[in-house]
Amino acid sequence: MNALSESGRATLDAAHIDPAVRDLRPDYRVLLIVAENVHGGFGVDGLVAQAQEHAQALVADAPVEELPHIAAWREAFRGFGAKPQRTRNSLEALTRRAPEGLPRINSLTDAYNAISVLHQVPIGGENLDAYTGPPNLIRATGDEPFDTVAGGETVIEHPKPGEVVWRDDAGVTCRIWNWRQCTRTQLGPDTRNALFILDALSAMSDDALAAAGEHLTAVLRAGSPGVATDMRLLQ
């Protein structure tokens, strides 16, 4: 297995969870995965179909909002004032869409979305080359810039004070924990170095979280034979 570069390793080593977030949800853990030398364009049709079938089976047995990890994330969102019926965690949004067909964006994004549904864990994918400094999970002051698109135009928004956000040194990379990603760090077909963020609460065991991470890295290795990957669990 290929080793990460020094900068890739430094990204994992320097990642940080602010104590204020730990106080909010002591059960929170995150599995961070850095993948270098990835190549888009690999096939994910089978993986996506498997995820869609899995979601159909899940929602046949229970309402989406009552699925254990989704319910836990709804509770976590309420804990800092977010309204989960309006700002759905990424896992819930995908699980609701999956029976009718997951969105198809690019192979990297489609792969992690499918694994998110299959393993019932929120996953974010980031273009590491667009990062400035390491990823940090904080409770926002409200002054941090967040670049997004509204009405077809690029705009700068700001999180609400106390909102849980991922950020780097340049600004917010994902609002409301795992709700909406900024445009600056989105994965694209030309992404070569990526960061994946797998968020877990107590409804998901450490073993299940590790299995999701291993599945994702296996898909990346199969699709990009020269890829270098490593991971770090923060808890």
N, C-alpha and C positions, 0 to 999 in steps of 0.2 A: 504494500500500500504506500502510495506517495505521501511525503510529509508536507505539512503546511509551510509556507514561507514565514519569515520572522514577523512580518506585518500581520499575517493571518493569525498566527499564534498570539500576538500581542492584542488583537481584537478580542479574542476569547478571554485572555488573562485580565484585561482591564475592564471588562463588562461589570456593571454594578447595579444593585438594587438598593434604592434609598430606604433607610430605616422606616420612614413614614409609610412606605408601601407595605413593608413587613408588618408594621403595627396594624394596618388595615386588614390584611389577610395573612396571618402567620402560616397558613397552610400552603401558600403559593410557592411553586417551584417553576423554574424555566430551564429548558434544555436548549442551548445554543449550538448551532452547527455552522461551521464555516466550510465552504466548498470552493476550491480554487481550480481554475482551468476547466470550467464546465463549458459544454457546447450545446446550444439549443438545437431544436429540430428533431430530437429523438421521439420515437412513437410512445404515446401514452393512452391510446384508445382503449386498450384492454383494462388498464388500471382505472380509467374514468368510468367505464361501464361497470366494473366491479363496485366502485364507490356508489354509483347511482342505484344499483340493485340492493346494496347494503342499506342505503337510506330508505328505500321503499319498504324493506323488512322492518326497520326500526319504527317508522311512523305508522305502520300497520298495527303495532302493539301498544303504542302510547303517543299522546300528543307531543309535538316537538319540544315544547317548553318544559315538559316533564322528564325528558331524557336526562339522566343524572348529571353529566358534566355541563350540559347546557343550563340546567336549572341552577347549578352552583355558580355559573358565570353571571346569570341574571341577578342572583343575590349579590355577587361581588360588585356589579355595576351600581346597584341601588345603594351600596355602602358608601359611595362617594357622590351620590346625587344624580347619576345618570339614569335615564329611563329606558329599560331594556326593550320595551315595546316599540320605542322610536329609534334607539341606537342599539341594534342587535350585535351581540358578539359574533365574531367571524364564523365560529363553528355553527351557531344557530342559523345564520344567514345562508350558509352553504347547505346545511342539512335540509332546510326548507326548500331550497331550489333543486336539490339533487334528484328527487323523483321525476321531475319534468326535464332534467338535463342540466348538468353543471355548465357554467360559463366556460368557453374555450378562448384562451388568451394567448399563451405561448407554452411550450413544453415544460419549462421550469415551473411556471405558475400553475398550469394544469396538474402537474404531478403533485405538488404540495397540497393543492386544494383537494385532490382525490384522497390523499393520505390523511388529511384532516378529517374528512368524512368517515373513512374506513376505521380510523382509530379514535374518533370522537375527541379530538384535541384541537384547539385553535392554533393555527400555524401562520406565521408571517414570513414572507420572503423579501429580502432586501438586496439591492445592488451594492455590494460592499465598496466598489470603486467610487460610488457617489457619497460615501460617508466621510465625515470630518471628525476624527476621534472615535472613541469606542461607544457602544450602545449603553445607555443608562435608562433605567426605569425609575421615574420620579413622580411626585405629586406636583403638578404645575403651579407656578406663581400666577399665570395668566398673561405673562409678557412674552412667552416663547413664540417665535414665528412658526407657522404651519402653512406650507405651500400646497394649494389644491386647485381645483378647477370648478368654476361656477359660471353657468351660462356660456360655456365654451371659452371662457377667459381664465388665465392664470391669476389667482388672487392669493393674498396672504391673510390667513385667519389666525386666531389665538385660542388656545384652550381656556376653559373656565378655571379659576383658581381652585386648587384641590383635586382637579382631574388627574387621573393616573395616565401617564403618557410615556412612550418610549421616545428618547431623543439622543442626538449626538451633539457635537459642539456647535453645529450650524443651526439647529432648531429641532422641532418635533418631527419625528419620523412616523409615528403612529399615534393617533388620538384615541382616547377612551380605551386604554389598555390594548385591545385588539380589534377595534371597530373600523377605523379608516386610516389608510396609509397615505403619506404625502406623495406628491408626484415626483419629487427629486430622486427618491431612492427605489422607485419601482423597478422590478425585474423586466427586462426586455429580451428580444431574440438575440441581441448582441452581448448580453451580460456574460462575463467570464469569471467573475468572483462574486460569490453570493453568501449571504448570512440568512439562516433560517431560525426562527424563534418559535418554540413550542411551549405554550403556556399551560400549566396544570394547577388545579386545585385538589382538595382532598378527595373529591369524587373519582379521581384518577390515581391509580397507584404508581409508584416509582417504576415498577416492572413494566406496566403498560406504557408509560411515557418513554422508557428506554426502547421498547419494541417499536413504537412509532418512529423514533429517531433512527433506529437501525433499518427500518423499512425505507425511509426516505433516502438514507445514504446508499442503500443497495440499488435503488432506482437510479440515483445519480451516477453510480459507478457503472451500471449497465448501459446508461445512455451516453456517458462521457468516459470512455476507458482510461483516459489520462488524468482524471480528476484526483485531487488531494482533498481529504476531508478529515475533520476532527471535531470533537464536541466537548462541551462543558456543561455540567449541571450546577445551577445556582439554586441554593435553598436556604 
